[in-house]
């Protein structure tokens, strides 16, 4: 009877081990630890009741298991054991060489930061914990990421915990004062540029949840209807003369032909970026010659998807930024990528960025194409423009890209460049946690 129980327990433990490796996608070390715990409780469990936990033998065994678990991190450091998961974190982890003795309190604070970022099996434990929350309970382990239907991931509109005001867009709409502040800030940019003969275009990039609401969890879809994007577009149409390019209509039409956003990333893919770029070029071509004195090369047509070889990488690639936030980009959330390859080589070339353009919060890039359709341009943008750059660069004699995480307006760069066009692109989710600002020369009485 004793051997039969041992054999049955061993077989169950093997099933748990292989299920952990192949279904939950844990590494072998984590699966072995989980299997050891299962074996212990199955083999030593006394159906007679909970009194087993008060027996000397049980207490001794549990103490040994506890000590063994405490020794695993030490074993990793001694024998350099490494697990499979590796977290990609958008920050620099605390380093041991950063620990300095300034005071006892400061020393322990720095050491605590170092330990929390570097303790043994940290990556494996975070990975396994996130995986179990999704597999067993169906909940997202990260408040910033919403797990939708059919493997789609969405970014929460505001970086708050669930239940806080603003986590869902319709809970915290713009107030009248906030809408007026946005209008004033954008109008200042528009008027300052207009006095210098520069055409200003505000480009609003919709979030994935706006284009693909059908993949949101059913319980959340009602919260994603009346958005701040709706409010801002309507308010600017009624109370300002700022040219606004709302990309929603074109993207909603394009999604009938192809997937235009990544399933596991918050951004559009190359197909979606091509559609958005086409709308920008068509707008500029229709407006500049008729409503401004800015000269262009004549009849201008943007590249269309038919000008490219559309290739879908059939081998699934690692997931995007939302999957990385979950630490599950290499296992649960992988996807095929759409790649557009132009049939002829691009002619725009990247050139060096002037030194004073490299500000602490700004990532700059410059491309040139002397025979392009449009004159010199400056583009203020966020991460959504990363996929737009290869397309847009083909149409401008010189274009300076300024990615500013604070959405500031860099008047001195614009004056140095003396462009004819300024493009100001902002993604929808930034309407919930960013207020763009202008320098004093735009706000002052002499502006």
C-alpha positions in Angstrom: 0.0 0.0 0.0 2.9 2.3 0.9 4.6 1.7 -2.4 1.4 2.1 -4.3 0.9 5.6 -2.8 4.5 6.5 -3.6 4.1 5.4 -7.2 0.8 7.3 -7.6 2.3 10.4 -6.0 5.4 10.2 -8.2 3.2 9.9 -11.4 1.1 12.9 -10.3 4.2 14.9 -9.6 5.5 14.1 -13.1 2.3 15.3 -14.6 2.5 18.6 -12.6 6.2 19.0 -13.8 5.4 18.6 -17.5 2.2 20.7 -17.2 4.3 23.5 -15.6 6.9 23.3 -18.4 4.7 22.9 -21.5 1.4 24.5 -20.5 2.4 27.2 -18.0 5.8 27.7 -19.7 7.9 27.8 -16.6 11.6 27.0 -16.7 12.8 23.6 -15.4 14.0 24.9 -12.0 10.7 26.5 -11.2 8.8 23.4 -12.4 10.9 21.2 -10.2 10.3 23.4 -7.1 6.5 23.3 -7.8 6.6 19.5 -8.3 8.5 19.1 -5.0 5.9 21.0 -3.1 3.1 19.0 -4.7 4.9 15.7 -4.0 5.4 16.6 -0.3 1.7 17.5 0.3 0.4 14.5 -1.6 2.7 12.0 0.0 2.6 13.2 3.6 -1.0 14.4 3.6 -3.1 12.6 6.2 -6.7 12.5 5.2 -7.5 12.1 8.9 -7.4 15.9 9.5 -5.2 18.9 10.0 -3.5 17.3 13.1 -0.7 16.1 10.8 0.6 19.7 10.7 1.3 19.5 14.5 3.2 16.2 14.4 6.9 16.4 15.0 7.7 14.7 11.7 5.6 17.1 9.7 7.0 20.2 11.4 10.6 18.8 10.9 9.9 18.2 7.2 8.3 21.5 6.6 11.2 23.2 8.3 13.6 21.4 6.1 11.7 22.5 3.0 11.6 26.1 4.2 15.4 26.0 4.8 15.9 24.5 1.4 13.9 27.3 -0.2 16.0 29.8 1.7 19.2 28.2 0.4 18.2 28.3 -3.3 19.1 32.0 -3.8 22.5 31.3 -2.2 23.0 28.3 -4.5 22.3 30.5 -7.5 24.9 33.0 -6.5 27.5 30.2 -5.7 26.9 28.0 -8.7 25.7 30.8 -11.1 22.4 29.1 -11.8 20.2 31.1 -14.2 16.6 30.7 -15.2 15.1 31.2 -18.6 13.0 34.4 -18.1 14.8 37.8 -18.4 12.7 40.9 -17.7 13.1 43.8 -20.0 12.6 46.8 -17.8 12.5 50.4 -19.0 14.7 51.6 -16.1 18.1 51.1 -14.8 18.2 48.6 -11.9 19.9 49.6 -8.7 23.6 48.6 -8.7 25.8 47.5 -5.9 28.4 50.1 -6.7 25.8 52.7 -6.0 25.6 51.9 -2.3 27.6 54.5 -0.4 27.6 55.1 3.4 26.2 58.6 3.9 24.2 57.7 7.0 22.9 54.4 8.4 19.3 55.2 7.1 20.5 56.1 3.6 22.8 53.0 3.5 19.9 50.6 4.3 17.6 52.4 1.9 20.1 52.0 -1.0 20.9 48.4 -0.1 17.1 47.6 0.1 16.7 49.1 -3.5 19.7 47.0 -4.7 18.3 43.8 -3.1 14.8 44.3 -4.4 16.1 44.7 -8.0 18.7 41.9 -7.8 17.6 39.1 -5.5 18.1 35.6 -6.8 15.3 34.2 -9.1 13.6 37.6 -9.1 12.9 37.3 -12.8 11.7 33.8 -12.6 9.4 34.6 -9.6 7.8 37.6 -11.3 7.4 35.7 -14.6 5.8 32.7 -12.8 3.6 34.9 -10.6 2.3 36.8 -13.7 1.7 33.6 -15.6 -0.3 32.0 -12.7 -2.5 35.1 -12.3 -3.4 34.9 -16.0 -3.7 31.2 -16.3 -5.5 30.4 -13.1 -7.5 33.6 -12.4 -7.7 35.3 -15.8 -6.6 38.7 -14.4 -3.9 41.0 -15.6 -1.0 41.1 -13.1 -0.1 44.7 -14.2 -2.7 47.5 -13.8 -1.3 49.3 -16.9 -2.2 46.3 -19.2 -5.7 45.1 -20.0 -6.0 41.5 -21.2 -8.6 41.4 -24.0 -10.1 38.7 -26.1 -8.2 36.4 -28.5 -4.8 37.3 -27.1 -5.2 41.1 -27.6 -3.6 43.4 -25.0 -4.5 47.0 -24.4 -3.0 49.9 -22.5 -5.0 51.4 -19.7 -5.7 55.0 -20.6 -4.2 56.4 -17.5 -1.4 55.0 -15.3 -3.6 54.4 -12.2 -4.7 51.3 -10.4 -8.2 49.9 -11.2 -10.9 51.8 -9.4 -9.0 55.1 -9.3 -10.5 58.0 -11.1 -9.2 58.1 -14.7 -8.4 54.4 -15.1 -11.1 54.3 -17.6 -11.6 57.2 -20.0 -15.3 57.9 -19.5 -14.8 58.1 -15.7 -12.6 61.2 -16.0 -13.6 63.3 -19.0 -12.0 66.7 -19.7 -13.4 69.5 -17.5 -14.3 72.8 -19.3 -11.2 74.4 -17.8 -8.9 71.6 -19.1 -10.4 71.8 -22.6 -9.8 75.6 -22.6 -6.2 75.1 -21.4 -5.5 72.7 -24.3 -7.1 75.1 -26.7 -5.0 78.0 -25.5 -1.8 76.0 -25.6 -2.4 74.7 -29.1 -3.6 78.1 -30.3 -0.5 79.8 -29.0 1.6 77.4 -31.1 -0.6 77.9 -34.1 -0.5 81.7 -34.0 3.2 82.0 -33.2 4.0 79.8 -36.3 1.4 81.5 -38.5 3.2 84.9 -37.9 6.3 83.3 -39.3 4.6 81.9 -42.3 4.8 78.3 -41.0 1.8 75.9 -41.4 0.9 74.1 -38.2 -0.9 70.7 -38.2 -2.1 68.9 -35.1 -2.2 65.1 -35.7 -4.2 62.9 -33.2 -3.2 59.2 -33.2 -6.0 57.0 -31.8 -5.3 54.3 -29.2 -5.8 50.7 -30.2 -8.9 50.4 -28.0 -10.5 53.1 -30.1 -9.9 51.2 -33.3 -10.4 47.6 -31.9 -13.0 48.0 -29.1 -14.5 44.6 -30.0 -11.4 42.9 -28.5 -11.8 44.7 -25.1 -13.3 42.7 -22.3 -17.1 43.0 -22.4 -17.1 44.5 -18.9 -14.9 47.4 -20.0 -16.3 48.3 -23.4 -18.9 50.8 -22.0 -16.1 52.7 -20.4 -14.3 53.2 -23.7 -17.0 55.2 -25.5 -17.0 58.9 -24.7 -13.3 59.6 -24.7 -11.2 62.7 -24.3 -10.3 62.4 -27.9 -14.0 62.9 -28.9 -14.2 65.9 -26.5 -11.0 67.6 -27.8 -11.8 67.2 -31.5 -15.3 68.6 -31.0 -14.1 71.5 -28.8 -11.3 72.5 -31.3 -13.8 72.4 -34.2 -16.2 74.8 -32.4 -13.7 77.2 -30.7 -10.5 77.4 -32.7 -9.0 77.6 -36.2 -6.3 75.0 -35.5 -5.9 72.5 -38.4 -6.6 69.1 -36.8 -6.1 65.7 -38.5 -8.2 63.0 -36.9 -7.0 59.6 -38.2 -9.8 57.5 -36.8 -12.0 57.4 -39.9 -9.2 56.2 -42.2 -7.9 53.7 -39.7 -11.4 52.2 -39.0 -11.8 51.8 -42.8 -8.3 50.2 -43.2 -8.8 47.6 -40.5 -11.3 45.8 -42.8 -8.4 45.0 -45.1 -5.7 44.1 -42.6 -4.7 44.1 -39.0 -3.3 47.6 -38.4 -2.3 47.5 -34.8 -0.1 45.0 -33.0 -2.0 42.6 -30.8 0.6 42.7 -28.0 1.8 46.3 -28.4 0.1 49.7 -27.9 1.2 51.0 -31.3 0.0 50.6 -34.9 2.0 48.2 -37.1 3.7 49.1 -40.4 0.4 48.7 -42.3 -1.4 51.0 -39.9 1.5 53.5 -40.0 1.3 53.5 -43.8 -2.4 54.4 -43.7 -1.8 57.2 -41.2 1.2 58.6 -43.2 -0.9 58.6 -46.3 -3.6 60.8 -44.6 -0.9 63.2 -43.4 0.5 63.6 -47.0 -2.9 63.9 -48.6 -3.9 66.6 -46.1 -0.7 68.6 -46.7 -1.0 68.3 -50.5 -4.6 69.5 -50.5 -4.0 72.4 -48.1 -0.6 74.0 -48.8 -1.1 75.1 -52.4 -4.7 76.3 -51.9 -4.6 77.9 -48.5 -1.0 79.0 -48.0 1.9 80.5 -49.9 4.1 77.4 -49.3 5.4 76.0 -52.6 5.4 72.3 -53.3 6.5 70.1 -56.2 3.1 70.0 -57.8 0.7 67.0 -57.8 1.7 64.9 -54.8 0.6 61.3 -54.1 1.5 59.4 -51.0 2.8 55.8 -51.3 0.0 53.3 -50.8 0.2 49.7 -49.5 0.2 48.5 -53.2 3.6 50.1 -53.6 5.1 47.7 -51.1 5.7 44.0 -50.9 3.6 43.0 -47.9 5.2 40.2 -46.0 3.8 38.5 -42.9 6.4 36.8 -40.8 4.8 33.4 -40.3 7.2 32.6 -37.5 5.8 34.3 -34.4 8.0 37.0 -33.0 8.3 38.0 -29.3 5.4 40.2 -28.1 5.4 44.0 -28.0 5.6 46.5 -25.2 2.4 45.4 -23.4 3.6 41.8 -23.4 6.9 43.0 -22.1 5.2 44.7 -19.2 3.7 41.3 -18.3 7.1 39.6 -18.7 5.3 37.1 -21.0 6.6 38.3 -24.4 8.5 35.1 -25.2 5.8 32.6 -24.2 2.1 33.5 -23.9 2.0 36.6 -26.1 3.8 36.2 -29.4 2.5 37.3 -32.8 3.2 37.4 -36.5 4.5 40.7 -37.8 3.5 42.5 -41.0 6.5 44.0 -42.8 6.2 46.4 -45.8 9.2 46.5 -48.1 9.2 49.2 -50.8 9.8 48.0 -54.3 12.5 50.6 -54.9 15.1 51.8 -52.5 14.2 54.8 -50.3 16.0 58.0 -51.3 15.8 60.0 -48.1 19.0 59.8 -46.0 19.6 60.3 -42.3 22.0 63.2 -41.5 23.8 64.3 -38.3 21.7 66.1 -35.7 22.9 69.5 -34.6 24.5 69.3 -31.2 22.2 71.8 -29.4 19.1 69.8 -30.5 20.0 66.9 -28.2 18.3 68.1 -25.0 17.9 65.8 -21.9 14.3 64.9 -22.5 14.4 64.9 -26.4 15.4 62.2 -28.8 16.2 63.9 -32.2 16.6 62.7 -35.8 17.1 64.4 -39.1 16.6 63.2 -42.7 17.0 64.9 -46.0 16.0 64.4 -49.6 16.8 67.4 -51.8 14.2 66.6 -54.6 11.3 65.9 -52.2 7.7 67.2 -52.5 7.6 69.4 -49.4 10.0 72.0 -47.9 11.8 71.9 -44.6 9.7 70.6 -41.7 9.8 70.0 -38.0 7.8 67.2 -36.4 7.0 67.1 -32.7 5.9 63.6 -31.8 5.7 60.6 -29.4 6.4 56.9 -30.0 3.6 56.5 -32.6 5.8 58.4 -35.1 8.5 55.8 -35.0 6.8 53.8 -37.7 5.8 56.9 -39.6 9.4 58.2 -40.1 10.5 55.9 -43.0 7.4 56.9 -45.0 7.3 60.6 -44.2 11.0 61.2 -44.8 10.6 60.5 -48.5 8.4 63.6 -49.0 10.4 66.4 -47.2 13.6 68.1 -48.3 14.6 68.1 -44.7 12.6 67.0 -41.7 13.7 67.3 -38.0 12.0 64.8 -35.7 11.8 65.8 -32.0 10.5 63.2 -29.6 9.9 65.0 -26.3 8.5 63.0 -23.4 7.1 66.2 -21.9 5.5 67.5 -25.1 7.2 70.9 -24.9 7.4 73.3 -27.8 11.1 74.0 -28.7 10.8 77.4 -30.3 14.6 77.9 -30.6 15.0 74.8 -32.7 12.1 75.9 -35.0 13.7 79.3 -35.4 17.1 77.7 -36.2 15.5 75.4 -38.8 13.2 78.1 -40.3 10.8 75.4 -41.6 7.7 75.9 -43.6 5.7 73.2 -41.8 5.4 72.0 -38.2 3.7 68.7 -37.5 2.5 68.1 -33.9 1.6 64.5 -33.3 0.1 63.2 -30.0 -1.3 59.8 -29.1 -4.8 59.6 -27.6 -3.7 58.1 -24.2 -1.5 61.2 -23.5 -4.7 63.3 -23.4 -5.2 61.6 -20.0 -1.9 62.3 -18.2 -0.1 65.1 -20.1 -0.6 68.8 -20.4 1.6 70.3 -23.2 3.4 73.5 -22.3 4.9 76.4 -24.3 7.9 78.6 -23.7 7.6 82.1 -22.4 7.9 83.7 -25.9 4.7 82.0 -27.0 2.8 82.9 -23.8 4.0 86.5 -23.4 2.0 89.6 -24.4 4.4 90.3 -27.3 4.0 86.8 -28.7 
